[in-house]
Amino acid sequence: VQLVESGGALVQAGGSLRLSCAASGFTFENDHYTIGWFRQAPGKGREGISCITSDNFTRYADSVKGRFIVSKNSAKNTVYLQMNMLRPEDTGNYYCAADLSPDFRVGVWGLLFWEYDYSGQGTQVTVSS
């Protein structure tokens, strides 16, 4: 399994970005999966932001609820994170992670990075004030 993030950039506060997580090694159309988005700011721990399952169940952290939207394109095996109304505190390296277990308890583990089996290298998002 490989995950490749893209779409990070420098943006002004109030702006928008869309991040992509291209997955390979499994297929959205045939396999069970949970894909999560995480971020890490300098000097801070990794924060769970959102996740989406093969059944289209989604979760969001309170810090991004109402501003970020997670979605997927099964034909492209890609998950997106649409980030709106960006704030300086949204700055960080954004990672996607995947777990392929049908027993993955997304309601409990969905925003916990260490519960996932695979992750990408990340893409940097910087929000200027």
Secondary structure per residue as TSV (DSSP state, phi and psi in degrees):
chain	resnum	aa	ss	phi	psi
A	1	V	-	360.0	132.5
A	2	Q	E	-129.7	142.4
A	3	L	E	-128.0	130.5
A	4	V	E	-127.8	117.6
A	5	E	E	-91.1	151.2
A	6	S	E	-155.3	166.9
A	7	G	-	106.3	-6.5
A	8	G	-	-66.7	151.0
A	9	A	-	-167.3	175.9
A	10	L	E	-92.6	127.9
A	11	V	E	-141.4	152.4
A	12	Q	E	-80.3	153.7
A	13	A	T	-55.5	138.5
A	14	G	T	93.2	-11.8
A	15	G	-	-83.8	-174.5
A	16	S	-	-132.1	153.3
A	17	L	E	-145.2	152.9
A	18	R	E	-122.0	119.8
A	19	L	E	-94.4	148.4
A	20	S	E	-120.2	147.4
A	21	C	E	-130.1	101.9
A	22	A	E	-89.3	123.7
A	23	A	E	-108.2	144.8
A	24	S	E	-140.8	160.9
A	25	G	S	97.0	-9.2
A	26	F	S	-155.8	165.0
A	27	T	-	-120.1	136.9
A	28	F	T	-62.2	-33.2
A	29	E	T	-76.9	-24.5
A	30	N	T	-115.8	-19.6
A	31	D	S	-111.7	156.1
A	32	H	-	-86.1	139.1
A	33	Y	-	-159.2	158.7
A	34	T	E	-129.0	130.3
A	35	I	E	-121.3	127.0
A	36	G	E	-113.8	154.6
A	37	W	E	-112.5	136.5
A	38	F	E	-135.6	159.8
A	39	R	E	-141.7	155.2
A	40	Q	E	-138.6	119.4
A	41	A	-	-89.7	156.5
A	42	P	T	-55.2	128.7
A	43	G	T	77.8	6.5
A	44	K	S	-123.9	165.6
A	45	G	-	-78.1	172.0
A	46	R	E	-80.5	126.8
A	47	E	E	-107.0	131.1
A	48	G	E	-77.5	132.1
A	49	I	E	-109.8	-48.7
A	50	S	E	-162.2	164.1
A	51	C	E	-153.8	160.5
A	52	I	E	-144.0	143.2
A	53	T	E	-109.5	170.6
A	54	S	T	-62.4	-22.4
A	55	D	T	-90.0	7.9
A	56	N	-	69.9	21.8
A	57	F	-	-77.9	137.0
A	58	T	E	-128.0	152.9
A	59	R	E	-137.7	152.5
A	60	Y	E	-137.1	145.6
A	61	A	-	-72.1	151.5
A	62	D	T	-58.9	-31.3
A	63	S	T	-67.3	-18.8
A	64	V	T	-122.3	-4.1
A	65	K	T	-59.9	131.7
A	66	G	T	88.5	-11.8
A	67	R	T	-115.2	-35.3
A	68	F	E	-108.3	146.9
A	69	I	E	-133.4	127.8
A	70	V	E	-100.3	140.1
A	71	S	E	-151.4	176.5
A	72	K	E	-147.2	157.0
A	73	N	E	-123.9	104.0
A	74	S	G	-65.9	-32.5
A	75	A	G	-65.7	-28.2
A	76	K	G	-102.7	-0.2
A	77	N	T	53.4	43.9
A	78	T	E	-133.7	138.9
A	79	V	E	-110.1	142.6
A	80	Y	E	-118.4	152.9
A	81	L	E	-128.2	105.0
A	82	Q	E	-85.6	120.7
A	83	M	E	-114.9	116.8
A	84	N	-	-116.1	162.8
A	85	M	S	49.2	49.8
A	86	L	-	-65.5	145.7
A	87	R	-	-121.7	157.1
A	88	P	G	-54.9	-33.5
A	89	E	G	-72.0	-5.4
A	90	D	G	-83.2	-4.6
A	91	T	-	-61.7	136.5
A	92	G	E	164.3	177.3
A	93	N	E	-91.7	123.8
A	94	Y	E	-102.1	128.9
A	95	Y	E	-119.3	149.4
A	96	C	E	-111.7	153.6
A	97	A	E	-140.8	154.5
A	98	A	E	-134.3	145.6
A	99	D	E	-134.2	135.5
A	100	L	-	-106.1	5.9
A	101	S	-	-77.4	131.6
A	102	P	T	-69.2	-11.4
A	103	D	T	-96.5	7.2
A	104	F	-	-64.9	122.8
A	105	R	-	-88.2	82.6
A	106	V	H	-61.4	-32.0
A	107	G	H	-66.7	-24.4
A	108	V	H	-104.0	-40.9
A	109	W	H	-103.9	-8.4
A	110	G	T	-54.9	-30.2
A	111	L	T	-109.8	20.4
A	112	L	-	-110.2	110.3
A	113	F	G	-60.1	-37.6
A	114	W	G	-71.4	-10.3
A	115	E	G	-84.2	-9.7
A	116	Y	-	-92.4	151.2
A	117	D	S	-91.1	-25.6
A	118	Y	E	-134.4	148.4
A	119	S	E	-149.8	160.1
A	120	G	-	-94.0	-171.1
A	121	Q	-	-89.0	-18.1
A	122	G	-	99.5	161.3
A	123	T	E	-138.7	137.3
A	124	Q	E	-86.0	131.3
A	125	V	E	-119.0	125.6
A	126	T	E	-124.8	123.6
A	127	V	E	-111.6	117.3
A	128	S	E	-91.9	148.5
A	129	S	-	-89.6	360.0
